[in-house]
Structures are given as structure tokens and as C-alpha cells.
Amino acid sequence: MVKTVQTDAEIQAQILFYLWQQNAWGQIYTNYEKMKTRVGTVVKNNGKNTDKQLKKLVNERLVLQLKQGRTYSLNPYLKLTIEARIRKDGRFVI
């Protein structure tokens, strides 16, 4: 897969879709390093851009930060909003 320059919204959709694929809702979470590696395979400047966009998603409360920031999951109370953001990107089918 070729790394591409993506907009902030595209990176956020990529992160949300990854967590959605992992079925990481609420107390079911995924490891940050694993997620960063997976998302970094398609995003240029993988570490910095992914970190910034993940922090924005945490601030918007779409993503929950667990275990002192080492694991993340989707906020189950905002499920419809999260699915709408993923669909809006157009690259992912839910």
C-alpha cells in the first residue's frame, strides 16, 4: 500500500474506522502502538499526524483514552456520530 498525504479529516476517519473494525467500544479497547502501526502504513509522516489527530478525537470525546493513554476505544454514546464521520469520508463501507 502506498503512503499518501491525507487531510486531517481523512486521518481521523482512518483512526475511527480502524477502531470500528476492531470493535473497540467502551471498555473493549485496542493498543495504541498496534493502532499507530496500522494507520501509519497508509499515512505519510505517520507518527506526528496520527498523534495530533488522535488527540483531537479524544478532545471531541469521540475516542476514549484508557489505561493512562496506552489504549483507546470509541465512545459508545456517540456511535451514530462516529459512523456518520466514517461514512462522510467515502472510502470506508460500514
C-alpha positions in Angstrom: 0.0 0.0 0.0 1.3 3.4 -0.9 1.6 6.1 1.7 -0.3 9.3 0.7 -0.6 12.8 2.1 -4.1 12.9 3.7 -6.1 15.7 5.2 -6.9 15.9 8.9 -10.4 14.6 8.3 -9.1 11.6 6.3 -6.7 10.7 9.0 -9.4 11.0 11.7 -11.7 8.8 9.6 -8.9 6.3 9.2 -8.4 6.1 13.0 -12.2 5.9 13.7 -12.5 3.1 11.0 -9.7 1.2 12.5 -11.2 1.3 16.0 -14.6 0.4 14.5 -13.1 -2.6 12.7 -11.5 -3.8 16.0 -15.0 -3.4 17.6 -13.3 -1.3 20.3 -16.3 0.3 22.0 -16.3 1.4 25.7 -14.3 -1.0 27.8 -13.2 -3.1 24.8 -10.1 -1.3 23.7 -7.1 -1.6 21.4 -3.4 -0.9 22.0 -2.1 2.4 20.8 1.1 1.0 19.3 -0.8 -1.5 17.2 -3.2 1.2 16.0 -0.4 3.6 15.2 1.4 0.9 13.2 -1.7 0.0 11.2 -2.7 3.6 10.5 0.9 4.6 9.8 1.1 2.2 6.8 -1.2 4.5 4.7 -0.4 8.0 6.1 2.8 9.9 5.4 4.6 11.3 8.4 2.7 8.6 10.3 3.7 9.3 13.9 3.2 13.0 14.2 0.0 13.3 12.1 -1.6 10.3 13.7 -0.8 11.5 17.2 -2.3 15.0 16.5 -5.5 13.7 15.0 -5.9 11.1 17.8 -5.6 13.9 20.4 -8.3 15.9 18.5 -10.6 12.9 18.5 -10.0 12.5 22.3 -10.8 16.2 22.8 -14.0 15.8 20.8 -14.8 12.8 23.0 -15.3 10.5 20.0 -12.4 8.4 21.3 -11.9 7.4 24.9 -8.4 7.2 26.4 -7.9 4.3 28.8 -5.1 2.9 30.9 -3.0 6.1 31.2 -3.2 6.8 27.4 -1.8 3.5 26.2 -5.2 2.2 24.9 -8.1 3.7 23.1 -11.7 2.9 22.3 -14.7 4.5 20.7 -17.3 6.3 22.8 -20.4 4.1 22.6 -22.7 7.1 23.4 -21.6 8.8 20.2 -22.0 5.8 17.9 -24.2 7.5 15.3 -21.9 10.5 15.1 -18.8 8.3 14.7 -20.4 6.2 12.0 -21.5 9.4 10.2 -17.9 10.7 10.2 -16.6 7.4 8.8 -19.2 7.4 6.0 -18.7 11.0 5.2 -15.1 10.2 4.2 -16.4 7.9 1.5 -13.6 5.4 1.4 -15.0 3.1 4.1 -18.1 0.9 4.0 -19.8 0.2 7.2 
